[in-house]
């Protein structure tokens, strides 16, 4: 999950006391892997849950826990540590620490550093359901938001105390996504993006069907990049085994007809439609209600096919269509088929997959087809490419009246 947004960023990762400290080990690994420098600062309470030695080994930097640390020659740890930081991230952020932030308290290294910082502050709350719902906590969170603090999460679900509800810290991967999202340029702020991704599944009977080998990776990467660019993203996904990108609204469908109907329900108000799904062109006219059995005379089953709706073309035909973008994978002559397909579907932009028709890869190389001509983009991993494509789409968006 390499992400361009975090490469070269300098983060102060402040840990406060809570069982969710175990998630920070993984978060640190994800952040450093993405190229960020992570300076861990822990409160005394945090060190009761995970040791500074663990955090030092994972971050590759000495961990600070005290204002009086002798390693800082000028005794200005609270200033020095956040001096070059692009952001301070408090994860997990305890009930107590949120309250301290609201009041600007400065009675340990981490709280003093937060007051003394001149960079953005992100907090990732982690607490029991009742502590989260407590009116004082809710007031504190509202005040932090009003003060410009970014509040990431919390999540909902089973908690360490055995209760179920809001308050648990986002998982490490979701926290990572949310931090990456914070740093992405908001080139699609205020825009709505609708996408399709993955294959469709057209049943023959209750257990069999026709599908294809689309992994959904490119569509999901684009959904994630659009969300990180500030858009409100609705993703209509065929059957794929992929995690929903953080902050994206996902709707699962099976068939092309269901995908078409879901898109038509959501399309009004969308600024951009990106058809990444490998939609089945045909379905069986009448899928059998019962499992098709072999007969005594071994007669082979026959099927009559009918054409599925073309989702992309239907969107492009709407009276007031969003900026519609298609994808095409061809087994040859992409330059010819790409432009022909773009014109036939009447979309301003079609993205052609260069290279062999191999599904499930993590990288890709594409050509952009548009009325003005074709442009080849450099080979890149799908997430990087998704950011580039979102930037290319944003450049071409008509300005709003
Ligand atoms: N598409 C769609 N609905 C369909 C078929 C395709 O929305 N029923 C969209 C795809 O999501 C993609 C684009 O159309 O964005 C091109 O898909 P492709 O399968 O390459 O196009 P087809 O029209 O099916 O052409 P071909 O005969 O090459 O399969």
Boltz pocket constraint, residues with backbone or C-beta under 6 A from the ligand:
constraints:
  - pocket:
      binder: B
      contacts: [[A, 196], [A, 256], [A, 275], [A, 276], [A, 277], [A, 278], [A, 279], [A, 280], [A, 281], [A, 308], [A, 309], [A, 310], [A, 311], [A, 312], [A, 313], [A, 325], [A, 326], [A, 327], [A, 328], [A, 329], [A, 341]]
      max_distance: 6.0
